[in-house]
Amino acid sequence: MTTTPEEKFNKDVWYVLKQIKERALYTKKGAPIEYWINFSFFDATGSSPSAADEAAILEKLEEWDAIKIHNRGGTWDYM
C-alpha cells in the first residue's frame, strides 16, 4: 500500500506530538518542556520521522501557534 505525502506528514506530526506529550508528563508544571532530536539516529523501519523532518515539524507546529520554541545551544525547548 502506498502512503501519500499527506498521510506520511500526518503520521510524523502525530509522532512528534506524542513525544511532546510524553515529555510533558515528566516536566514540572509551568516549566519549559525539553525536546531532543537525535540527528545521528536513522530509523530503518520508518516508524519515526527523520531528524530533519522532526525539526521541520516542530517549526510547523510553532507556525500553527501550537507550541513556542526557544532554541538554546542546540536543544529545542517548547511550551
PERA-V875560 format. One record per residue. N is the residue number from 1. RES is the residue in one small letter. PSI is psi in degrees with one decimal (none if undefined). Layout:
n=[N | N]
res=[RES | RES]
psi=[PSI | PSI]
This chain:
n=[1 | 2 | 3 | 4 | 5 | 6 | 7 | 8 | 9 | 10 | 11 | 12 | 13 | 14 | 15 | 16 | 17 | 18 | 19 | 20 | 21 | 22 | 23 | 24 | 25 | 26 | 27 | 28 | 29 | 30 | 31 | 32 | 33 | 34 | 35 | 36 | 37 | 38 | 39 | 40 | 41 | 42 | 43 | 44 | 45 | 46 | 47 | 48 | 49 | 50 | 51 | 52 | 53 | 54 | 55 | 56 | 57 | 58 | 59 | 60 | 61 | 62 | 63 | 64 | 65 | 66 | 67 | 68 | 69 | 70 | 71 | 72 | 73 | 74 | 75 | 76 | 77 | 78 | 79]
res=[m | t | t | t | p | e | e | k | f | n | k | d | v | w | y | v | l | k | q | i | k | e | r | a | l | y | t | k | k | g | a | p | i | e | y | w | i | n | f | s | f | f | d | a | t | g | s | s | p | s | a | a | d | e | a | a | i | l | e | k | l | e | e | w | d | a | i | k | i | h | n | r | g | g | t | w | d | y | m]
psi=[131.3 | 136.2 | 131.9 | 160.3 | -36.9 | -41.1 | -42.7 | -45.8 | -48.1 | -41.7 | -43.7 | -39.0 | -44.4 | -36.2 | -49.1 | -43.3 | -37.8 | -38.3 | -41.7 | -46.5 | -44.0 | -47.3 | -34.3 | -35.0 | -26.9 | -3.4 | 138.7 | 139.9 | 131.9 | -11.4 | 150.4 | 146.4 | 126.7 | 131.9 | 124.9 | 137.3 | 124.8 | 99.6 | -8.9 | 0.2 | 136.9 | 123.4 | 100.6 | -18.2 | -19.0 | 11.6 | -11.6 | 152.9 | 160.4 | 161.9 | -40.9 | -41.6 | -39.2 | -44.6 | -41.7 | -37.3 | -42.5 | -42.0 | -37.6 | -41.1 | -36.8 | -41.5 | -37.1 | 3.9 | 27.8 | -30.0 | 165.9 | 125.4 | 135.7 | 107.7 | 111.9 | 118.4 | 34.9 | -0.5 | 155.3 | 116.6 | 139.0 | 159.2 | none]
